[in-house]
Amino acid sequence: MNNQEKLKKIVQWIDPEERVTVHFLDEQDLNAEVTGCSDVLVDLSIETHVPHMKQTISMPLSRIDVSEDLSHYTRDPDRPLKHRRLMLVVDGKRPPIIY
C-alpha cells in the first residue's frame, strides 16, 4: 500500500471522538486518536497509564502498515456503529514517554 492509499484510509479517522488501535514492536493494543495526517506523516495522540495525559507523536507513513482491528468498535453514539476500527502497525519501537 502506498502513502496515498494509507492517507485516504487514515483521514476518515481524524475525529476527537474516535479511537484507533496502534501496535509498536514493543507494545501492542494501544488506544490513540488520529489528530492529523499528510502524505508523509500521521499525527497521533496515544493514551498513557497516567489519566488525562497523552503522548503526542508524528510517525512517517513509510513505517506504518494500515489495517482493521476487528476486536474493537467505534465509540461515537451519533454515528452508525461499526464493528471494527482502524489499526496502525508501526515498524519500530514506541518512542519514550516524557512526563
C-alpha positions in Angstrom: 0.0 0.0 0.0 1.5 3.4 -1.0 1.3 6.6 1.1 -1.7 8.0 -0.9 -3.7 4.8 -0.1 -2.7 5.0 3.5 -3.6 8.7 3.7 -7.1 8.0 2.2 -7.9 5.4 4.9 -6.4 7.4 7.8 -8.1 10.7 7.1 -11.5 9.2 7.7 -10.5 8.6 11.3 -9.5 12.2 12.2 -12.1 12.7 14.8 -11.6 13.5 18.5 -14.5 11.2 19.4 -13.0 8.1 17.8 -10.0 5.9 18.7 -7.7 3.8 16.6 -5.5 0.8 17.6 -1.7 1.2 17.4 0.8 -1.6 17.6 4.5 -1.0 18.0 7.2 -3.7 18.1 7.5 -3.5 21.9 3.9 -2.5 22.8 0.6 -3.6 21.3 -3.1 -2.7 21.5 -2.7 0.9 22.4 -5.6 3.3 22.1 -4.9 6.5 20.1 -6.5 9.4 18.4 -5.5 10.5 14.9 -5.0 14.2 15.2 -3.7 14.9 11.7 -2.3 13.3 8.5 -0.3 14.3 5.5 1.1 12.4 2.6 4.3 11.9 4.7 3.3 11.9 8.4 0.5 10.8 10.7 0.0 12.6 14.0 -1.2 10.5 16.9 -2.2 11.2 20.5 -1.6 7.9 22.4 -3.2 7.2 25.7 -0.7 6.6 28.6 -1.0 5.0 32.0 -1.5 8.4 33.5 -5.2 9.5 33.3 -5.8 12.6 31.1 -2.2 12.6 29.8 -1.4 11.6 26.3 1.7 11.1 24.3 1.7 13.1 21.1 3.9 11.8 18.3 4.3 12.0 14.5 5.2 8.9 12.6 6.3 8.6 8.9 3.7 6.8 6.8 6.5 4.8 5.3 6.9 3.0 8.7 3.2 2.3 9.1 1.0 -0.5 7.9 -2.7 0.3 7.8 -5.2 -2.5 8.8 -8.5 -3.0 10.6 -9.0 -4.0 14.2 -11.9 -6.4 14.4 -11.8 -6.7 18.2 -12.9 -3.1 18.8 -15.9 -1.0 17.7 -16.5 2.7 17.2 -17.5 5.0 20.1 -19.4 7.9 18.6 -23.1 7.4 19.5 -24.2 9.9 16.9 -22.8 7.7 14.1 -23.8 4.2 13.0 -22.0 1.5 14.9 -19.0 -0.1 13.2 -17.7 -3.4 14.5 -14.1 -2.6 13.6 -11.8 0.3 13.7 -8.5 1.5 12.1 -5.3 -0.3 13.2 -1.9 1.2 12.6 1.1 -1.2 12.8 4.3 0.7 13.3 7.6 -0.8 12.2 9.6 0.4 15.2 9.5 0.7 19.0 7.3 3.2 20.8 9.1 6.5 21.5 9.8 7.1 25.2 7.1 8.9 27.1 8.2 12.2 28.6 6.1 13.5 31.5 
